[in-house]
Structure formats: structure tokens, C-alpha cells
Amino acid sequence: MSHTIPFTKMHGLGNDYIYVNTMLHPIPHPSETSIRWSDRHTGIGGDGLVLIGGSSVADFSMRIFNADGSEAMMCGNASRCIGKYVYEKGLTSKTDLSLETLSGIKRLSLEVTDGKVNTVTVDMGVPSFRNAEQVLAPGNTLTEHEFTVDGHKFPGTYVCMGNPHLVIFTPDAEQVPVDRVGSQLEHHPFFPRRTNVEFASFLPDGSVRMRVWERGSGITRACGTGACATAVAAIATRHTGRLLTIRMDGGDLDVLWNEADSHVYMTGTATCVFEGTITL
């Protein structure tokens, strides 16, 4: 039997998802639902579906299903949106929250003015350059490994931010055919679970321009974990400072790789676009 589900469309720097409070409105088949609702012509439209739930180990939980129905382990932009959602809808009065994800518990710090969340800082945890489940390369790690796509060489560094990322530094990220190169590298044999791919270049002011091909979603306007992975790769291989501004199509994120605790902290905005109901 069909029934009506309330939803909220939100975006973090243009990385847009459909959010549902499953504590009130369970979604029994989230993969199929994400495919149907994410369609930008016949559905709500979005990069995927985010389920906000309760948790026995954190304040809230998050599950993310990409537009192709695959489940993601983590999404920085979605985490910030959840912080805004639960606070502004009165589900919590706390400005420091814990969020259970498939890549562990993340901590959110909300900057609030007059009851509205302006920015959210997410503790993304400790990055890793090695993961036997995500990388089949020798040593289960890659640092500026040379990949060849359509006769062009791309030096890629693997960074795990809970989910896999391949960060490629190039003189001009604007000139890279992200759709063609990203889609091929996503399915490279080195990555049994596929990978996200970031193309980045340094700007004169010291910031980093980044474009992204997201695993399961294709080109998106922003990727929070991708911005963090790019900053980590830049700091590790380009010896930059530990605080970087990552500039994406949808806007900017500030990323700090803290030397004291080795955690990565990501700060940015979250935006509510509209709310509605849809028949499940």
C-alpha cells in the first residue's frame, strides 16, 4: 500500500540530497527509492537519498544512497546538512553532536545565530593512505601513481576518508574532461569497490581548485570527503600548510588537517532548498 512521505531537499555547496527523517517515516527499500526519487526528470532530483535515524551510540545516524542506488559510507556535505536539519527542526538543542555513519562516528559543531545554523564543522577523523579492502595495488597504497587514460597520464594519490578517493593534481583542473577520465578511473581494477576521483590544481592565492567525479553519482558540484582527501593529499605530497581552502563548483570549504590529533576538520555551509511530500 502506498503512503505519503515528507522530505526535505538540501544541499551542501550544490551537492544535493533528499533527506527523510526515518525515525518518523521508515523507508523499507532505500536503494530502489533513491534511484526513483533522485531522477531529475521524473523524481525529486538529487545526488541521492539521505536517511536520518536514531542511534544507540550517537545522537543520530546517517545512511546515504547514491543516485544509482549504491550505499555510500560517508558524505561530508550530507553530514553538515544533517546538523542543520536536526537543529532547526527542533530534534535537538545541542550545538555539538555525534553522528553514526558507516565509516564511524563523526562529530559536528554548529555555529548558530538567532536559531539558524550558519556553518557546520565536521570532525572527519584520521585519514589513511592504506586500505586492503579499497585498494588492490602493491602495499594497498598509492602515492602519485601514474594512471593512463586515453593516452594521457594522471598522477593519482589514494586517500581514505572512510570512503576511497583518488586525488590527481594537474596544472589546470578546468581543462580535464572529468566525465571521461573520472568514469574510467572510478572502475579501475585497483579499486574493487570503485573510487571517487578528484582533479585539483593550486591557485595563485594558495587555495586549491577541485573538480570531482563521485562514485555512484558522476560529476557533482561539491564533495566534502573529496575536499578533505584533496587537502590531505596536498599537504602530504605538496608540503603545503595544514589549513587549505578547497574551491569547488558549488562553493568553498575550509579544511584543516590538525597536527595535534591528526584529525581532519571540514567547515562549510548547508542549505535547505525546499520541502514537500511524495508517494512511496
Residue, then its C-alpha position, 0 to 999 in steps of 0.5 A: m500500500s502506498h503512503t505519503i512521505p515528507f522530505t526535505k531537499m538540501h544541499g551542501l555547496g550544490n551537492d544535493y540530497i533528499y533527506v527523510n527523517t526515518m525515525l518518523h517515516p521508515i523507508p523499507h527499500p532505500s536503494e530502489t527509492s533513491i534511484r526513483w526519487s533522485d531522477r531529475h526528470t521524473g523524481i525529486g532530483g538529487d545526488g541521492l537519498v539521505l536517511i536520518g535515524g536514531s542511534s544507540v551510540a550517537d545522537f543520530s545516524m546517517r545512511i546515504f544512497n547514491a543516485d544509482g542506488s549504491e550505499a555510500m559510507m560517508c558524505g561530508n556535505a550530507s553530514r553538515c546538512i544533517g546538523k542543520y536539519v536536526y537543529e532547526k527542526g527542533l530534534t535537538s538543542k545541542t550545538d555539538l553532536s555525534l553522528e553514526t555513519l558507516s565509516g564511524i562516528k563523526r562529530l559536528s559543531l554548529e555555529v548558530t545565530d538567532g536559531k539558524v545554523n550558519t556553518v557546520t564543522v565536521d570532525m572527519g577523523v584520521p585519514s589513511f593512505r592504506n586500505a586492503e579492502q579499497v585498494l588492490a595495488p602493491g602495499n594497498t597504497l598509492t602515492e602519485h601513481e601514474f594512471t593512463v587514460d586515453g593516452h594521457k597520464f594522471p598522477g593519482t594519490y589514494v586517500c581514505m576518508g572512510n570512503p576511497h578517493l583518488v586525488i590527481f593534481t594537474p596544472d589546470a583542473e578546468q581543462v580535464p574532461v572529468d566525465r571521461v577520465g573520472s568514469q574510467l578511473e572510478h572502475h579501475p581494477f585497483f579499486p574493487r569497490r570503485t573510487n571517487v576521483e578528484f582533479a585539483s590544481f593550486l591557485p595563485d592565492g594558495s587555495v586549491r581548485m577541485r573538480v570531482w567525479e563521485r562514485g555512484s553519482g558522476i560529476t557533482r558540484a561539491c564533495g566534502t570527503g573529496a575536499c578533505a582527501t584533496a587537502v590531505a593529499a596536498i599537504a602530504t605530497r605538496h608540503t603545503g600548510r595544514l589549513l587549505t581552502i578547497r574551491m569547488d563548483g558549488g562553493d568553498l570549504d575550509v579544511l584543516w588537517n590538525e597536527a595535534d590529533s591528526h584529525v581532519y576538520m571540514t567547515g562549510t555551509a548547508t542549505c535547505v532548498f525546499e520541502g514537500t511530500i511524495t508517494l512511496 
